[in-house]
């Protein structure tokens, strides 16, 4: 399983505050220089909330692909992106979580190891908690 390809996916919603959080999340990930092959932020637009051109430009200028959906469902958004992406490793992050990425070498090793009869199949940087509680550590206000 050498030379794994990695996608980082931030699952967001288009509410104005959540757009700020998604940008902060993306910036925090970028500062860690993990070396993703592809970076995606998908915003779910609903209840009259739309992604601003400013948000799109900030993320695009930092190498993030922007997807817009109207599912009103994080799980449907996740399924939509998973169905369309073909990279080996998919790192899932929600827009309201800052994550400390592991070393890429450690992640590669996790996917090479067997756990009983199974290999590791997913790394979620949100399910079960992230590195920070946004209410305590957000610095953009």
N, C-alpha and C positions, 0 to 999 in steps of 0.2 A: 504494500500500500504506500510506496514511496511517491513523492511528488503529489500530495493531495492538493486539491483546489478548494479554496475557502470563500464562502459568501457570508457577509455580515448583513443581517436583515433587521432593521428597526421597524417595529410595528407601531404606527402612530394614528392619531385622529386629528382632524383638521381644526379643532378648537384653537383659538389664538394662543392661549397659554400652553397648550400641548405642543404647538409648533415650536415655541421657544424651548420647551423641554427636549424635543427631538433634535433641535440644533445643538443644544448643550450635550446631549447624549452622543451625537455624531462627533462633535469636537473632542470630547473626552476619549472616545475610541481612537480617533485619528492621532491624538497626542502619544498614544502608546505604540504606534508604528508596528502593528501586528503583521502587516503584509497581506491584507485580504486581496484576493483576485477580483472580487466584485463587492460593491457596497450598495445596498438598496435601502431607501426609506419609502415605505408605503403608507400613505395617508388615507384614512377612511373619511370621506366627506359626507356628512349628514346633518340634519337639523339646521340647514342654511349655512353651515360652516364650510368655508372654502380655504384652500391653501393659498397663501399670498405669493405673489411673484417674488417678493423679497426673500421669503423662506426658500422657494425653489432655487433662486439664484445663489443664495449662500451655500446650500447643500451641493448643488451642481458644481459650483466653483471649487469645491473640496473633493470632487470625484465621486459623489453619491448620485446614483440613479434614482429618479423620483417616479413613483407609481401612484396613481390616484384611483381609488375604488369607491363604491357606494354600497357597502354591505351592512353597515351598522353592526359588525360582528368581528371581533379579533380572530376568532377561530376560522371564519370564512376567508378573511384576509390572509392569514397564515397559509391556509390550504391553497389559495390562489397563487401565492408566490412560490410555495413548494412545488406545485404542479408545473410551474413554468421555468424553474431553475434546475440546472443539471450538475452543479458543482458537487464535489465529494462531501464536503463538510459545510454545514449550514449553522451559523451562530445566530441564534434568535435573541433579540433584545427588545424590550418594550420601551416606549418613548419616555417613560417617567422613571427610568432606572439608569444610574451610572454604573458601569461595570469595570472591574479590573481584569483585564484579559490575562489568561495564563501565558506562559511562554509557548511559542508555536511548536517547539520541539516536544514539549510535554503533551500538547494536544495531539500531535502526530502519533506519539507513543500510545496515547489512550485509544486511538482508533486501530492500532496494531495489536493490542492486547485482547485476549479472550477473557471473559468473565463467565466462568462455567463453560457453557457451549456457545455463548453469544459474544459478539463484538459490541463495543460501544456504538450506538446509533445516532445519538443527538447530544449536542451540548446546548443547554438553555441557560442563558445568563440572566434570566428573569424569574422563571418558575422556581419557587422556593426562596426568593429574595435575591437582591443584588448587593453590590458593594456599599451602597449608600442609601440613606433614607432622604428622599428629595426634600421633605419638609424641614429637615435640619441643615442640609448642606448646599442647597441651590444657591448660587452666587449671582444670578442674573437679575435679581430684584433690587 
